[in-house]
Amino acid sequence: MDLTTPALLFPAISLVLLAYGNRFLALAQIIRQLHALPDRQAEVVRRQIPGLKRRILLIKYMQGFGVLGFLLCALSMFALFVHETLLGKILFGTSLAALVLSLLLSLAEVLISTNALSVVVEDLEKDY
């Protein structure tokens, strides 16, 4: 393994972290909009609160593991640069594990998000 192997992950990790940041901002906007509603005690709002709490927690951990993966990837590149091949491989493998965990958390967050949309659709169907 040479220095270019972990370097290939840099653009992908950056894009993943950008996507996670966008998801956090979207979630923050949804929460602020729900907070500003005149009827915050509505059933549709009440049913979304547990999912919103879980999504906040998941996004925190997905970002954390994404950053950890990025950091370990950079350290792997440094280890390979100073010809510490075994350490570089270990750090790179650990960075991949952190990124996989981050992506699995992201999948869980997406599933919760789609459940929240189902709650809104059910509420809309009541009007028909």
Summary of the structure (lengths in Angstrom):
residues: 128
radius of gyration: 19.5
end to end distance: 61.0
largest distance: 67.7
contacts: 362
relative contact order: 0.16
helix: 88%
strand: 0%
